[in-house]
């Protein structure tokens, strides 16, 4: 059983939007900095965005201004709103604790194509 379960991916045209959701198990979610990662075909997994326990955020340069990470500690959820999607955003997206220290889920596929 995965510690994190990602959802919300799909096929979208360039310029479209998606909101990814990540449901976390356990009772200490509020103590985790949370990350979104992605892995495109033939590439290594990369950090896309991070939100700390106190709400600070960082973004990979290519997604700045387009993606927004947020969290709801009461619901043990983390979200990634993705706007103005580009073909190069195509990847499997994963959530995890900071630096990938938790269990990896199956991810959710985002495909940006016309």
C-alpha positions in Angstrom: 0.0 0.0 0.0 1.4 3.3 -1.1 2.0 6.1 1.4 1.1 8.7 -1.2 -1.5 8.4 -3.9 -1.4 10.8 -6.8 -4.3 11.6 -9.1 -5.6 14.2 -11.5 -3.4 13.6 -14.5 -4.6 13.1 -18.0 -4.3 14.2 -21.6 -4.5 17.9 -22.2 -3.8 20.2 -25.1 -0.9 22.7 -25.0 -2.1 25.7 -23.0 -4.5 23.7 -21.0 -4.6 23.2 -17.2 -4.7 20.4 -14.7 -4.8 20.1 -11.0 -2.9 17.2 -9.5 -3.8 15.9 -6.0 -1.8 13.8 -3.6 -3.3 12.0 -0.7 -1.0 11.2 2.2 -1.3 8.4 4.7 -0.1 8.6 8.2 -0.6 10.9 11.1 2.4 13.3 10.8 1.7 14.9 7.5 1.8 18.4 9.0 5.4 17.8 9.9 6.5 17.1 6.3 7.8 19.4 3.7 6.2 18.1 0.6 7.5 17.9 -3.0 6.2 17.3 -6.4 8.5 15.5 -8.8 8.2 14.5 -12.5 9.9 12.0 -14.6 9.8 12.2 -18.4 10.7 9.4 -20.8 14.4 9.0 -21.0 15.1 11.5 -18.2 15.8 11.4 -14.6 13.2 12.4 -12.0 13.3 16.1 -11.2 11.9 18.3 -8.5 9.1 20.4 -9.8 7.9 22.2 -6.7 8.2 22.1 -2.9 6.0 23.5 -0.1 7.4 23.5 3.5 5.4 22.9 6.6 5.2 26.7 7.1 4.1 27.4 3.5 7.3 28.5 1.8 7.5 27.3 -1.8 10.1 26.8 -4.5 9.7 25.9 -8.2 11.8 24.6 -10.9 12.6 27.4 -13.3 10.7 26.1 -16.2 7.4 26.0 -14.3 7.6 29.3 -12.4 4.6 31.4 -13.0 2.7 28.4 -14.4 2.5 25.9 -11.5 1.3 26.5 -8.0 1.8 24.1 -5.1 -0.5 24.1 -2.1 -1.4 22.0 0.9 -4.2 21.2 3.2 -2.9 19.7 6.4 -6.3 19.0 7.8 -7.1 16.8 4.7 -3.5 15.5 4.4 -3.4 16.6 0.8 -1.0 18.4 -1.4 -1.9 19.9 -4.8 -0.2 21.1 -7.9 -2.1 23.4 -10.1 -0.6 23.5 -13.6 -1.6 26.2 -16.0 -0.4 26.9 -19.6 0.9 23.4 -20.0 3.5 22.7 -22.6 4.5 19.5 -24.3 7.7 19.4 -22.3 5.6 19.1 -19.2 4.7 15.6 -20.3 5.8 13.2 -17.5 4.7 11.0 -14.7 4.2 13.2 -11.6 4.9 12.0 -8.1 4.5 13.5 -4.7 6.7 12.7 -1.7 8.2 14.0 1.4 11.0 16.4 1.1 13.9 14.9 -0.9 11.9 11.8 -1.7 12.3 10.4 1.8 8.9 8.8 1.9 7.4 5.9 -0.1 7.0 6.4 -3.8 3.5 6.0 -5.2 2.5 5.1 -8.7 2.4 8.7 -9.9 -0.1 10.2 -12.3 0.5 10.6 -16.0 0.4 14.1 -17.5 0.4 14.1 -21.3 0.4 17.5 -23.1 -0.2 17.0 -26.8 -2.5 18.2 -29.5 
